[in-house]
Each structure stands twice: as C-alpha cells, then as structure tokens.
Amino acid sequence: MDRYALGRNIFNRLQEIKMSQYRLAEKLDVHEGTVSKWINGAREPKASMLYMMSKILGVSMEQLMEGVFDE
C-alpha cells in the first residue's frame, strides 16, 4: 500500500464530505496527530483502523486506497 497515496485519498475524501481531521480522529478514538501522520504519509493505519475509517468516510477500503469515490 502506498501510504502517501492513501494519505492524499483520506485528505481528499475528508474535503469531499466536509469533515475535519479532528472529527475523524474523534470518531476513530485516536489523537488528531495520528490522523495527520496518516495524511502526511508518516505512518500507515492498521487494517482494522482502515476498515473503520472507510465506514466513517462512506467508501470501501479499496476506494480509500485507490482514491476512486463514486457518489
């Protein structure tokens, strides 16, 4: 998994649904800095976290990793 592409996809999806990094962090019960590290490509989320994130963002894990969001 390309963590930099994943980070861009997370960021883009947050923008599309007008959700802040802080709100995503709250919903995932992680620190806002953790979400920031995922977005910046400094760290990769675990598969379980990626799954929960995809549910919160309303896309599949595959869509989140590939960056294809069809509404």
C-alpha positions as CSV (number, residue, x, y, z in Angstrom):
1,M,0.0,0.0,0.0
2,D,1.4,3.4,-1.0
3,R,0.9,5.4,2.3
4,Y,1.4,8.7,0.5
5,A,-1.4,7.9,-1.9
6,L,-3.5,6.7,0.9
7,G,-2.9,9.9,2.8
8,R,-4.0,12.0,-0.2
9,N,-7.1,9.9,-0.6
10,I,-8.0,10.3,3.1
11,F,-7.5,14.1,2.8
12,N,-9.5,14.3,-0.5
13,R,-12.4,12.3,1.0
14,L,-12.4,14.5,4.1
15,Q,-12.6,17.5,1.9
16,E,-15.4,16.0,-0.2
17,I,-17.6,15.2,2.8
18,K,-16.5,18.4,4.6
19,M,-15.2,16.6,7.7
20,S,-12.2,17.8,9.7
21,Q,-9.3,15.7,10.7
22,Y,-10.2,16.4,14.3
23,R,-13.7,15.0,13.8
24,L,-12.3,11.9,12.1
25,A,-9.9,11.4,14.9
26,E,-12.8,11.7,17.4
27,K,-14.8,9.1,15.6
28,L,-11.9,6.7,15.4
29,D,-10.9,7.4,19.1
30,V,-7.3,8.4,18.1
31,H,-5.3,11.5,18.6
32,E,-5.6,14.2,15.8
33,G,-1.9,13.9,15.3
34,T,-2.3,10.3,14.3
35,V,-4.7,11.2,11.6
36,S,-2.3,13.9,10.5
37,K,0.5,11.4,10.2
38,W,-1.6,9.1,8.1
39,I,-2.5,12.0,5.8
40,N,1.1,13.1,5.5
41,G,2.3,9.6,4.9
42,A,4.5,9.4,8.0
43,R,2.5,6.4,9.2
44,E,0.1,3.8,7.9
45,P,-3.1,2.9,9.7
46,K,-3.6,-0.7,10.7
47,A,-6.1,-2.7,8.6
48,S,-8.7,-2.6,11.4
49,M,-8.4,1.2,11.6
50,L,-8.5,1.5,7.8
51,Y,-11.7,-0.5,7.8
52,M,-13.3,1.7,10.5
53,M,-12.2,4.8,8.6
54,S,-13.7,3.6,5.3
55,K,-17.0,3.1,7.1
56,I,-16.9,6.6,8.6
57,L,-15.9,8.2,5.3
58,G,-18.6,6.2,3.4
59,V,-16.4,4.4,1.0
60,S,-14.9,0.9,0.7
61,M,-11.4,0.2,1.8
62,E,-10.4,-0.4,-1.8
63,Q,-11.9,3.0,-2.8
64,L,-10.0,4.6,0.0
65,M,-6.7,3.0,-1.1
66,E,-7.2,3.7,-4.8
67,G,-8.8,7.2,-4.5
68,V,-11.9,6.4,-6.6
69,F,-15.0,7.9,-5.0
70,D,-18.3,7.5,-6.8
71,E,-21.2,9.1,-5.1
